[in-house]
Amino acid sequence: MQDPGIELQIIKPDEKLSSFIESYWLLTNHSQQEKPVIILPDGRIDLSFNPHTGVTLLGLETGPSLTTIPALLSMFTISFKPLAVEYLFSDYAPVKPNTATQLPDHFLEILPDLQQPPETIVSQFISILNKRLPATTDNRKKELFDLVFASNGNISVEEISGKVYWSSRQINRYCKQMIGIPLKTYCNILRFRASFHQIKEGKLFPEDHFADQSHFIREIKKFSGVNPKELSRNQNDRFIQFSTLPKR
């Protein structure tokens, strides 16, 4: 996003929490004007602290979502990987796609002071998350998602099944119980996320395991609502993936 009024500050998790957390981020709209945007799927489950809406658990996006960034908004978000659902959000599982669930203000014990630097906010949450999240997990589940992320979704459920010694049926049942979609659908979202990087650079031809150009166009349109050429133009910076926004 090139809009000078929008500032995004991202902090990556330490290694201990990296299996559960994708990133922490503070989004600020310094402008007096709201910013209409279309949010695109990026494979993250977000816990957002927003002065307008409170503490909200946001399921995976599976298609384009029209929204606005209010004027003068500051919003802190912890973006989780699917593995976190079982251990942190089990009372809300499955965390259904395209849904927002209001959580108690003190779900994670504190409400962040959004006037503080993001590093300070993150440090306050790290000790809480370390207490809530386990030191060890089922190795099959950890390895499953490690493979998915390392490949940007370009891996079949059958291949994962063979590597982690867990049947495809059990894998898909687990994913549906946690994030509300089968693993193949989740992999397709990650593949789209990686493709969005390429499209932003003007690369309008498939690079990652699409059968052909027609398949590529269909998949891009399914997740963004437009074809790759229109997505690459991104007039008025209206299409965004928070995970791909430039950092400041």
N, C-alpha and C positions, 0 to 999 in steps of 0.2 A: 504494500500500500504506500503510495507516494503522498497522500494527503498530509500536509505539514501540521495540521491540527491534531493528528492522531499519533500518540506515542505508545510504543509497546516495549516493556522491559521484561526480559525473559531470564530466568535462572534455572539451570539444569540441576537435577537432584544429585546427591552424592551416591556413590556406588551401592551403599547399603540399601537405599530405597529405590534404586533405578529399575528394579523389576516391577515395581508398583506405580511409580510416578514418571510421567513423561516430562513434565516441566511445571514450574510455577511462573505466573506472569501477572504483571500489572498493566492494565490498559487504561489510558487516559485520553479523553477528548478535550483538548484545550480550547476548542472553538466554542463560540456562542451559538453555533448552529448544530442541530442534530445531523447525524451522518447515516443516510439510508444505505444498507448493505445487503448482499445476499451471501449468507454463510454456506460454505461448501463442506461436505463430509471430510473428516481427517482422522477418524479412527480413535478419538479420545473421549473419555467420560469426564465431564467437567464438574467440579464443585466450585461454584461461584459465590463470591461475597460482594453483593451489589447494594448500595444504599437505597436504591429504588425498589428492589425486589427481595431483599434479604438473602438468606442462604439457600441456594438452589442446586439440586443435583440434576445434571443434564445428561440424558442418554445419548448414545451415538446418533449422529445425523446420518440418514441414508439417502438424502436428496437435498436439493437446494432449499434454503430457508430464508425468507425475507424478514428483515428486522431493521431496527435503527439503533445507532449508538447515541444516546442522549447527549445534549450539550453539556459540557463541563463535567462529564462523568469520569469517576475513577472506580475501577472494578478490579478486584484481585481474584485470581482463579488458580486452583490446583488441577492440573490435567492428569488424569489417571489412566493407566493401562488396564486392560480387562482383568488381569490377575488380581487387582485390588478389590474387585467387587466381592469376591468370596470372603475376604478377610475384614473389609471395612464397611461394606454396604450390604451385608447379607440380609438384613431386615428389609431391604428394599429390592432384593433380587426376585426376578430378573429386573435389571435397570433397563426398562424398555426403550427402544430407539425412538427418537423424535418426541421425547416427553421431558417435561420439567417437573420435578418433585420438590415441594417446599420442605426444608428440613428445619429442625429447631435451631435457633440462633447460636446455641452453644453446642452444636453437634460435635465440633472439634474443640470444645472447652472455651475458646476465645473468639472474639470478633476482631479482625485486624483493624488497626488504625491506619487508614489509607493515606494519611499525611506523612507516614514514615517511609523511609526508603524500602524498596522491595526486599533488599538483603536482610533488613531488620525483621520484616514480617515473616520471611521464610524461616529465619532462625527460631522464631517463636513457635512455628508449627513443627519443626523437625523433631523436637523432643517428644511432642504429642504423638506424632505419626510413628516414631520409633517404638513407643509404648503400645500403640494400637495394632501395628502390623507385625507379623511374626518374623523371627530371625531365620527360620527355615520353613520351606514350603514343599509341597509335593513336587519332586524333581521333574516329573512328566509334564506338569502344567507349566512350570518355569521354562523348560526346554522347548515346549510347544510354542510359546509366544516368542522366545528368543529366535527360533527359526523363522517365524512369521515376520518379525520386524527386520531381521537381517536380510531377508529376501525382498522387502517391500511388498509382501503379499504374493510374490511370484513363486509360489510353491503349492503343490496340490495337497489336499487333505490326506490322500493315500500315502504320499511321500513322508509327510509328518508322522502319520500313524506308524510307518515302518521304522522311523528313527527313534520315536519315543516309546514304542512298544505299548501302544494304547489304540484300541480299535477306532476306526472312523466313526462308527455309530456312537461310541462313548464320548468321543471328542465333540461331536456335534450336539449331543445331549447336554454335555457340560456347558458349551457355549450358549445354547439356548436358555439354559437355567440361569446363567449369569448375565449375559448381555442381550438376550432376546433374539439373536440371529445365529444361523449356523456359521461355522468357521469359514466356509468358502465365501460367503457374503462379506465377512469381515476382511478377508484377504483382498477381495475386489475393491473395498474401500481404500485399503492401504495402497493398492496399485494405482487407483485414481489419484490419491494424494501425491504419489511420486510423479505421476504424469502431469499434474498441475505445475510442478516445478519446471518441467520440460516445456510445457505450453507457454508459460510466462516468458521463457527465453526464445519463443518463436519457433520451437520445434513442433510441427504439426503432424508428424508421422510417428507411428508407434515405435517405441523402443523396448518395451517390457512385456514380452509374452502375450501380445495380442495376436490373434490368428491372422488378421489382415487389417487394411485401412478401414473397411466397413465396420468390423468388430470394434476397432478403436473408437470410431465416431459414435457408435451406439453406446458404448460404455461411458464415454465422456458426457454425452447428452443425458444419460440416465442419472448421473450424479450431479450434473451442473445445470441441466435444463436447456443448454445451448450446445452448438457444435464447437469443435476445437478452435476454429478461426475466430468466432465471436468471443470465445473465452479468452483468447490471446489478446484481443483488442482491449478488453476489460475497461470499457469507457467509464470515466468518472470513478475508477477504482471500486466499482460496486461489488465485484466478486472477491471474497476473501476466504482464506483458510487461516485461522489464527496461528496455526503451526508454521505457516510459510511467510508470515509478515516479517519484514526487515526489522531487526532489533536496533535500538538506539542506546 
